[in-house]
């Protein structure tokens, strides 16, 4: 039997309000793929925590053009297709698009936005493509038993978070069945946190 985490359940239910608010905002945009600071603030509000967007709105608007272009390519390629309906080659292409986007968040990229992390990017991806992309999250990785003790730093955060995203997409593809990405996400997020026990920190 899967053991649930009551605190995670409460967190999920609370953030679900932010989820609905942002989804409604996107559905009412006259130009869906025109990304602005408002999109990033909605994502930050949904994710919570202490991260903040620390750039002038003008530079953010300029940098988001590169993100917009890739979002439009994803939309053109997959339209309203669901992750569960993609074949192997299409999943590879879907992952390739996400990796192009992730490169934009690299510290060496001219399109890097201060305070906009990889997990925030995948959250943005999910909101615009809720049937294609899951959200990269530590609790979800735990629910899938993808992280080991050695993958966490001393604060319990996942090292090399972006490296898990291709596997996460593939796992969702394989496990969804008749469920939506959102439904599977809830099941995994609310599972009691667990780490594969056969790995230890080097300094333990």
C-alpha positions in Angstrom: 0.0 0.0 0.0 1.3 3.5 -0.9 1.8 5.6 2.2 0.5 9.2 1.8 2.0 12.3 3.3 -0.8 14.5 4.9 1.4 17.6 4.8 2.0 17.1 1.1 -1.7 16.6 0.5 -2.5 19.9 2.2 0.2 21.6 0.2 -1.2 20.1 -3.0 -4.8 21.3 -2.2 -3.6 24.8 -1.4 -1.5 25.1 -4.5 -4.4 23.8 -6.6 -6.0 27.2 -6.2 -3.0 28.9 -7.8 -3.0 26.2 -10.5 -6.6 27.0 -11.5 -5.9 30.8 -11.4 -2.9 30.5 -13.8 -4.7 28.1 -16.1 -7.6 30.6 -16.4 -5.2 33.4 -17.1 -3.6 31.5 -20.0 -6.9 30.5 -21.5 -8.0 34.2 -21.5 -4.8 35.6 -23.1 -5.5 37.1 -26.6 -2.0 35.9 -27.7 -1.5 32.6 -25.9 2.3 32.3 -26.4 3.2 35.9 -25.7 5.1 35.4 -22.4 5.6 38.2 -19.9 6.7 38.8 -16.4 3.2 38.0 -15.3 3.6 34.4 -16.5 6.8 34.1 -14.4 5.1 35.6 -11.3 2.2 33.1 -11.7 4.7 30.2 -11.8 6.6 31.6 -8.8 3.4 31.9 -6.9 2.4 28.4 -7.8 5.7 26.9 -6.8 6.1 28.9 -3.6 9.4 28.9 -1.7 11.8 31.8 -1.5 12.8 32.2 -5.2 12.2 35.5 -6.7 12.5 36.9 -10.3 15.3 39.5 -10.1 15.5 41.3 -13.4 13.9 44.4 -15.0 10.7 43.7 -16.9 12.2 45.0 -20.1 15.1 42.5 -20.2 12.7 39.7 -19.1 10.4 40.5 -22.1 13.4 40.4 -24.5 14.7 37.1 -23.1 11.3 35.4 -23.2 11.1 35.7 -27.0 13.4 32.7 -27.3 11.1 30.7 -25.0 8.1 31.8 -27.0 9.6 30.6 -30.2 10.2 27.1 -28.9 6.7 27.0 -27.3 5.2 27.8 -30.7 7.3 25.0 -32.3 6.0 22.5 -29.7 2.5 23.6 -30.3 2.9 23.3 -34.1 4.4 19.9 -33.9 2.2 18.2 -31.3 -0.9 20.5 -31.4 -3.4 18.8 -28.9 -1.7 15.4 -28.8 -1.4 13.7 -25.4 1.9 12.3 -24.0 0.2 8.9 -23.6 -0.5 8.8 -27.4 3.0 9.6 -28.6 5.2 7.0 -30.2 8.8 6.5 -29.2 10.2 8.9 -31.8 7.7 11.6 -30.8 8.7 11.2 -27.2 12.3 11.7 -28.2 11.4 14.8 -30.1 9.3 16.1 -27.2 12.3 15.6 -24.9 14.6 17.4 -27.4 12.4 20.5 -27.3 12.5 20.5 -23.5 16.3 20.2 -23.5 16.5 23.2 -25.9 14.4 25.2 -23.4 16.5 24.0 -20.5 19.6 25.3 -22.2 18.1 28.8 -22.1 18.1 28.7 -18.2 21.9 27.8 -18.1 24.0 30.5 -16.4 26.0 30.8 -19.6 22.9 31.5 -21.7 22.2 35.1 -22.7 18.5 34.2 -22.2 19.0 33.1 -18.6 16.5 34.9 -16.3 17.7 35.5 -12.7 15.5 33.5 -10.4 13.9 31.4 -13.1 15.1 27.9 -12.4 14.7 24.6 -14.4 11.9 23.5 -12.1 10.1 26.8 -12.8 10.7 26.3 -16.6 9.1 22.9 -16.5 6.2 24.3 -14.5 5.7 26.9 -17.3 5.9 24.1 -19.9 3.3 22.1 -18.1 0.8 25.0 -17.9 1.1 25.7 -21.6 1.2 22.0 -22.5 -0.7 20.2 -19.7 -1.1 17.0 -21.7 2.5 16.7 -22.8 4.9 17.9 -20.0 5.0 17.0 -16.3 6.5 19.3 -13.7 10.0 18.5 -12.5 9.7 18.3 -8.7 11.7 16.6 -6.0 8.6 15.0 -4.5 7.5 13.6 -7.8 11.0 12.1 -8.4 10.8 10.6 -5.0 7.4 9.1 -5.7 8.8 7.5 -8.8 11.8 6.2 -6.8 14.2 7.9 -9.2 16.4 9.6 -6.7 19.0 8.0 -4.4 20.7 9.3 -1.3 23.7 10.4 -3.3 21.5 12.6 -5.5 20.6 15.0 -2.6 22.8 17.7 -1.2 23.0 18.5 2.6 19.9 20.6 2.4 17.9 17.7 0.8 17.8 19.3 -2.6 18.3 17.3 -5.8 21.7 17.7 -7.4 21.6 18.1 -11.2 17.8 18.5 -11.2 17.7 19.1 -15.0 19.3 15.7 -15.7 16.2 13.9 -14.4 13.7 15.5 -16.8 14.0 13.2 -19.8 13.5 10.2 -17.5 10.6 11.9 -15.8 8.9 12.4 -19.1 9.4 8.8 -20.1 8.2 7.5 -16.7 5.0 9.6 -17.1 4.5 8.3 -20.6 4.8 4.7 -19.3 2.7 5.1 -16.1 -0.2 7.4 -17.2 -2.6 4.8 -18.5 -6.0 6.5 -18.6 -4.9 9.2 -16.2 -4.0 12.8 -17.0 -0.5 14.1 -16.2 -2.1 16.2 -13.5 -3.7 13.1 -11.9 -0.5 11.1 -11.9 1.4 14.2 -10.6 -0.9 14.3 -7.6 -0.5 10.6 -6.8 3.3 10.9 -6.9 3.6 14.3 -5.1 1.4 13.2 -2.2 3.3 10.0 -1.6 5.5 9.9 1.5 9.0 11.0 0.6 11.4 8.1 0.1 14.9 7.6 -1.0 16.4 4.5 -2.5 18.4 3.2 0.5 21.4 1.5 -1.2 23.2 4.8 -1.8 24.8 7.1 0.8 26.4 10.6 0.8 30.1 10.3 0.5 30.7 12.1 3.8 28.1 10.1 5.8 
